[in-house]
């Protein structure tokens, strides 16, 4: 598998009173890290993630309702289609992900599929030892979920580039002590 050397696009999202997001750790979008025309793209994402201690957990799409994970970070490898995802909750930012892209969402970042073009295929993965929950926006539980998100440990490696990848450099320099 040939992983392209790309510069990720990053996005820092603050909580909105219902979705904690992650004011310390940036969302990382790696455009076209794998060849979008390769028929084995799903398997390549699974192998890439596993190689960097982000065991692949599922193949599917992205929920069409706002949700986030308070117990795990999440890597999304798009292996077919194109999807517009809203990150950060109802007032968040819309991002387009295409086949060959990876998005890494820190714990707490809200996400929801808005639309897609073509059949959407996504490989989802979480750092070794982390198990994702599925939370919906909730003002009543907001403060508790902010605390849970802060307690999620940093991964041991960037799911695309390993221990020296851009995610590790940025997340470790964020001031997070985990």
Rosetta blueprint (number, residue, H / E / L):
1 X L
2 X L
3 X L
4 X L
5 X L
6 X L
7 X L
8 X L
9 X E
10 X E
11 X E
12 X E
13 X E
14 X L
15 X L
16 X L
17 X L
18 X L
19 X L
20 X L
21 X L
22 X E
23 X E
24 X E
25 X E
26 X E
27 X E
28 X E
29 X E
30 X E
31 X L
32 X L
33 X L
34 X L
35 X L
36 X L
37 X L
38 X L
39 X L
40 X L
41 X H
42 X H
43 X H
44 X H
45 X H
46 X H
47 X H
48 X H
49 X H
50 X H
51 X H
52 X L
53 X L
54 X L
55 X L
56 X E
57 X E
58 X E
59 X E
60 X E
61 X L
62 X L
63 X L
64 X L
65 X L
66 X L
67 X E
68 X E
69 X L
70 X L
71 X L
72 X L
73 X L
74 X E
75 X E
76 X E
77 X E
78 X E
79 X E
80 X E
81 X E
82 X E
83 X E
84 X E
85 X E
86 X E
87 X E
88 X L
89 X L
90 X L
91 X L
92 X L
93 X E
94 X E
95 X E
96 X E
97 X E
98 X E
99 X L
100 X L
101 X L
102 X E
103 X E
104 X E
105 X E
106 X L
107 X L
108 X L
109 X L
110 X L
111 X E
112 X E
113 X E
114 X E
115 X E
116 X E
117 X E
118 X E
119 X E
120 X E
121 X E
122 X E
123 X E
124 X E
125 X E
126 X L
127 X L
128 X L
129 X L
130 X L
131 X L
132 X L
133 X L
134 X L
135 X E
136 X L
137 X L
138 X L
139 X L
140 X L
141 X L
142 X H
143 X H
144 X H
145 X H
146 X H
147 X H
148 X H
149 X H
150 X H
151 X L
152 X L
153 X L
154 X L
155 X L
156 X L
157 X L
158 X E
159 X L
160 X L
161 X L
162 X E
163 X L
164 X L
165 X L
166 X H
167 X H
168 X H
169 X H
170 X H
171 X H
172 X H
173 X L
174 X L
175 X L
176 X L
177 X L
178 X L
